[in-house]
Each structure stands twice: as structure tokens, then as C-alpha cells.
Amino acid sequence: MHQGVLDTLGDNLSVVWGGAIALAIVVLLTPAVGGMARLLGVVDAVGGRRINRRAVPRLGGVALFLGIFVPALAFLHQGRETRGLLLGSAVAVTVGAVDDFRGLAWWEKLAGQFVAAVIPVGFGVWVDRFTFPFLGVHTLPAWVGMPLTVIWIVAIMNMVNFLDGMDGLAAGVAAIAGFTFCVIALSLGKTDPAILSAIVFGAALGFLRHNFYPARIFMGDSGALLLGFVLATVSVQGLLKTAATVALFFPLLVLAVPIIDTSFVVARRLKHREKVFAGDQAHLHHRFLRRGFSQRTAALYMYAWCLSLAAAALATRFIPFRAHGVWHVWPTLAVAAIGLVALGMSFYTVYLLEIVKLASPLARRRDADARERRTA
């Protein structure tokens, strides 16, 4: 029986302080970064795949980076893995900032993402053992674990970047993921990953203060790549490298919304033989807007969806439905009920965005207009 999360939190107040300081730094610095971005001309104009109706400065990733970097230096154990993680995050935000300033070709940005991902792996942040359900713990050789970890980090960086197309969406999803990872890491006795997850939660929440609709600043690629990098890396460090039987499902559930969004968009682009890395308005949040949702309502709905999936991950971790190899009826029913809520939210989203679309002439016309804009 592991120590309660609240007791563990009381013994590790650095988790609270790290999140609080990250929040304060981002809240205070973001307006200054927005002013600097305006002076430098780093703004998102109206039009294209963007849905903003006025010019909005981007480059918010600079504030997010400082909000993560400073408390990480203060509260994390400055070992080899931490150094690799911080160095990799600096590369990630730099690649994104360069893209925000002058734009990068897709292959240049992807190459930069791989460089960022390789750094923490080279410093020891990779999955060297893995627990397969019903099969037990297995050791992964370096030639398998290291490339898989690099691919995972790059994939999550792009998924968060794809999700950053509507006010407050990426920041809100990152905040939910950071909080959930923090609670799970604490329960697993992974103090440093718990602190870093709390820092991500605080930084994303602080940025949301300026980024929720109507946004006064965008995080840009600098922020999206940074948040994706840190969430992917901390999920490896604190969740996947553990003997917990259901460890694989924690990050997959918590990050399910960006994973589903990216999978859907990439599949659609491949089907229509479009460029995979070209921006468009085919993401889930764009579809919400075409169904008549406001930006605020669409973001809140997607937050609720993420929260239901996070609740399923937490239930899987904390409700002892299969203690000591024995299935227990009531805990199993409780976990199943929470899982069904999350599954129901997912199916309802498909119904809302796909089936309702088929029954609505206005929605079909909006989708046709969107396709015309993409091909124009």
C-alpha cells in the first residue's frame, strides 16, 4: 500500500512551490513578452488557417520557458537527467522561436525537434524497462528503447503544436496533463517528475490567464513545442519507467485528445494527398467552430473531454480494482463507470462533429467552404 498522495505532497512541498512560482513568473512576464513581440513584428495576422479576428502577438513560449526553467533550476535535483531535460527544452523553444520569427520549412523544424528529443535521451531519459500488461516487466535494449523514446517526444511535440489553433486550448490541455502527471508521479514516488509536472501545470495555468478567449497573446511554436517536449519527457521519466502494470495507459489517456486530433488530421491529409505538415482548418477545434460553437464553449468542451480522460487515468491508478492479483467487484465497477464516462465523451464528440454534420446542410456547406479555402 503506497503512502497517500496528500501525505507525500506534505513531505515534498517543492511540488507546490514549483507550480506556484511558475504560475507567478508566467503571469507577470507574459504581457512584457507580448509587447516585445509586437515591437519585433512577431504577430499572427488575420486569415489563413488562423481564426483570430485581429492581429495577436505570438512568442508566448519565451514566457513559458522562463516560467519552467527558473523553478526547475531551483527545485529539481540537478543530476544528469535534469540537465538533459533543461538543455533539450532550451533547444525546443529556440527552434519554435526561430519558426515564430521567420518561419522554417517543415523539414527544418522537424530536424530541430529531433535534435531537442535526442538530448534528454542521451542524458539517460529513455525507457529502459517497460511493464506489459499480463506479461510483466521486460528490459528494453538501448537500440530499441532510445529510438522509441525519441519518436515519442517528437510525436508529442507535434501533437501539442497541432492542437494550438484556438485561444486557450493547448495551454488548458497542457495544464490538465501537467496536474494529472504530477499526482500520478507522486503516487509512484517519482519526486522530480512530480515537481516538473507541477511546474508545467503552473506555467500553463499562468499563460492561460492571458491566452483564454479573447487571447491577448499566442504561445506560438516556441510555446507549443516546449510544452509538448516537457510533457513527453516527463511522461517517460515519471510514468513509463516504472513497474506499474498500467503505466502505458497513463500518458495515452491523459494525452488522448492531442493524439486523437493529430491522428485524425494526418489520416485525412494522407487520404486527400495533402501535405502532412501544412496548416489547415481540419482540426477538432475547427470542426467545433463550424458546428456553431463559440471559441470559449469549444475550449471548455475539450477541457471537459480531457478531464474525463484524466479521471480515467487517475481511477486506474488509485482505485484498487485488482489488488494482489485478485479482481474486486465494486472497485472494478467504479473504474469501469469512470472509463465509460470518458468513452462516452469521446463517442459523443464523434457524434457531434461527424454524424450531426451529415444531417446539417449548413454544416456541410461550411465544410465545403473550408475545403475550398484549403485548396485555394
N, C-alpha and C positions, 0 to 999 in steps of 0.2 A: 504494500500500500504506500503510494508516494505521499509526501507531505503536501498539505493543501496549498493551492496557489496563493491564497492570501497570506499564509504564513511564510511561504517562500518570498513573496513580494516584500513582506516586512523585513526579511533578512537581506534583501537586495534593493535598498531604496534608490540605488543608482538607476534602476529602471524608470522610476518616477521622475527623478531629477533630469535624466537624459531626455525623456519625452517633453518635459516642461520647458527646458532650456531650448530645445529645438523649436518648439512652438513659438516661444518668445522671439527668438532670433529671426525666424521667417516672417512673423507678423510685422516686426519692426523694420526689416531690411527690404521687404518686397516693394513698398512704394518708391524707395530710392532706386532700386534696380529698374523699376518701370520708367522712372524719369530718365535714367541713363539710356535705356533702350530707345526712348523717343528721341533723345538728342542724337543718338547714333543712327537713327532711321531704321531700327530693327523692329518693325511693326507688321502686323498682319492686316493687309488691306482687305476691303470687301470684295467678294467674288470668288470664283473658282470653287474648290471643294469646301471653302470656309463658309460658315453660316453666320458669322458676326456681321452686324449691320453698321459698324463704324470701325475705324482703324484702332487696333488694340496692340499695345506693345507686347512682344514676347521676350524671351530670355529670362523668364522667371526661374529657370533652372539654376541660375547663379545664386539666388537667394536660398533655394532648396539645398544647394551644395554646401553653402556656409552653415545652414541650419543643421545639416547632418554631420559635417566634418568637425565642427568645433566641439559639440558634446561627445562625439566619438573619440576624439583625442583625449578628452577629459575623463571619460568613464570606462572606456574599453581597455582591457589588458593589451598592452602594446606588443603583442607577440607577432610571430611570423604571419599568421593568417590575417590578423588585423591590418598589418602593413600592406599585404597584398590586396586586401579589400579596399582600403582607402586609396591606394595608388590606382587600382582599376577604376574606382568611381571617379577619380580626377580625369582619367583618360576618357571615360564615358561622357562626362559633362563637357569636356573640351571638344570632342567630336560633335556633340549636339550643338554646342555654341557656334562652332565654325559653320555648321549647316544653317543655323539661325541667321548668321551674319550674311553669308554669301551663297549658301546653297551648295550641296555636294551631290555628285552623281550617286545613284543607288549603290554602285559597287564600291565607291569610296567610303560611303557611310557604313556599309556592311563590313568592309575591311577594318575600319576603325572599331566597330563593335567587337569583332573577333580579337583584335589586339587587347581591348579592355577585358574581355572574358578570359583570355589566356593568362593574364597577370595573376588573379587570385588562384587559379588552378595551379600555376607554377609555384605559388607560395603555400600550397597544401590544402586549398579549399576545393576538394573534389570527392566524389562518392567512392570511397574505397571498400565499403561494405554495404550490403543492402539486404533488407528483410523482405522476402517474397511471401505473401500470404499463403499459409498451408505448407510452405516449403522450408521456412526457417531462414536463418542468417547465412548469407553467402558473401565471400570476399570477391571483390571485383579486381582484376588485374589493372595496372595503370593504363595499358593500351586500350582498355575498354572504358574504365571509369573517367579518365581525364577528357577524352574527346566527347563523351556523352555530357559531361558537365559543361564544357564549352558550348555545345549546341543548345543545352537547356538555358544557359544565361543569355545567349544571343537571341533565342526564340522569345523569351520573356521580355527582353528589351524592346523588341519589335512589336510585341503584342500590346504593351503599355503605350508605345508610341502610336500605334494604330487607334487605340482607344481614345487618345487625346484629340477629340474633334468637336467637343461640346463643352460649354462652360461648366467647370467643376467636376466633370466626370472622372477623368484619370486621377485627380487628386483625391476624390472621395473614395474610389475603389482602392487606391493605394493605402489610404488611412485605415479602411476596414481590414485589408490584408495585413498591414503592419500590426494592428491591435491583436488580430487573431493569431498571427505567428508569435507574438510576444507571450500570450497566455499559454500556448502550446509549448513553446521553448522553456518557459518557466517550469511547467509541469514535468518536463523531461530533464530538468537540472542543467539546462544549457544557458548559463548566465549571460555570456557575451552576446549570443544571438538574440536573447530576450531584450537586452539593453538596446541593441541596434534596431530591432523591430519597433521598440517603443520610440526610438528617435525618429524612425521613418513615420510612425503614426503622428507624432507631434509636429514634424515638419510638414507633412501633407495636410494636416488639420489647420496649421497656421497659414499655409498657402491658400487653402480653401476660403479663408476669410476675405481674400482679395480676388479669388478666381470663380466663386459661385456666381450664378447668373444674377445680374449682368456683370460679366467679368471685366475687371479693370486691368488685368494683365493675364497673359497666357504663359504656361511653363515652357512652351516651345520644345524642340527636340532635346535641348540641353536638360530640361527637367524630366521629360518622359523617359529618355534613355537612362538617366541617372536613377530614377525610381525603379525602373524595370531591372536595372543592373543590381541594385541593392536588394530588392525583394527576391530576385532569383538566387543571389549569392547567399543570403541569409537563410533561404529555404534549404539550401544544400548543407550549410554549416550547422543549422539548428534542428532540422526536421528529418532530412533524408539520411543523414549519417547517424542513425540511431537503431536500436534493436526493437523499437516499437513495431508491432506487426502491421499496423495500418499506416505506416509512415508515408508510403507512396501517395495515399489518398489525401493527406493534409494539404499539400500545395496545389494538387489538382483541383480539389474542391474550392479552396479559397480563391484561386486564380481562374476559376472556371469561366467567368464572364469574358475576360480578355481572350482566353483560349478559344471559346466558342465563337466570339466575334471575329477573330483573326482566321479561324478555320473556315468559317462561312464565307468571308470575303475572298480569301485566297482560292477556295474552290470555285466561287462564282467567276473570278477573273480567269482562272485556268479554263473553265468551261467556255467562256466567251473569247478566249485567246487574247486577253488584255495583259498589259504589263503588271506583274505581281506587285511591284513596289511603287506603282503610280497611284497618286492620291485620287480619291473619288468620294462620292456620297452614297456608298452602298453599305456602310456600317450599320450596326443595330441602332445606334442613336439617331442616325439619319432617317432610318425607317420609322422610328417613333415619331419624329417630327412630321414625316409625310402622312402618318396616321392621324395627325391633328393635335398631338401632344405639344405643350409648350416646352421650352428647354428646361425650365425648372421642374416641371412634372416628370419629364422623361428622365432627368438625372435622379430624381427621388425614387422613381420606379426601379431604375437599375441599381441604386443603393440597396433598396429592399431585396432585390434579387440576390445581390452579393451577400447581404446579411443572412438570408435564408441558407445559402450555401456554407457560409462561415459557421452558422449554428450547427449545421450537419457535421462539419469537421470537428467542432468542439464536443458535440454529443458523442461522436465516435471515440474521442479521446477520453472523456471524463465519465461517461455512463458505463459501468462495468457489466456490459451485456454478455461477455464471455470471460468470466474470471476463472483463472486456474484451469482453463480448458473445458469448462462447463458452461453451457448456454443457460442464461437465466431469463425466464419468461417476461416479467414486467420490464426490466431494463431493455430487453431486446425490442419489446413493443414500443417503448419510449423512443429509442433510437430510430426505429422504423417509421414512427409517426413524424419525427423531425425530418427524416430523409424524404418522406413523401411530400411534406410541405415544400421542401427545396425542389423536388422533382416536379411538383405541381406548378410552382412558379416558372420553371423552365418550359414546361409544356404550354402554359398559358401565354408565355412570351411568343412562342412559335405560333400559337393560335392567333394572337393579336397581330403579329407582324406579317404572317403569311396567309392564314385562312381568311381573316377579315378582309385582307387586301383583295382576295379573289372575289369577294362579294360586294366590293365597293367600287363603282365606276370612277368616282372621284379619286380614290387611291390609285387605281390602275392608270389614270391619266397622269397623276403626279409621278408615278414610277416611270412612265413613258417619257415624260419631260426630263426626268433625271438622266435617263439613258441617253437622250438626245444631247444633253449638256456634256456628258462624259465623252461622247464621240465627236462633238463639235470641234 
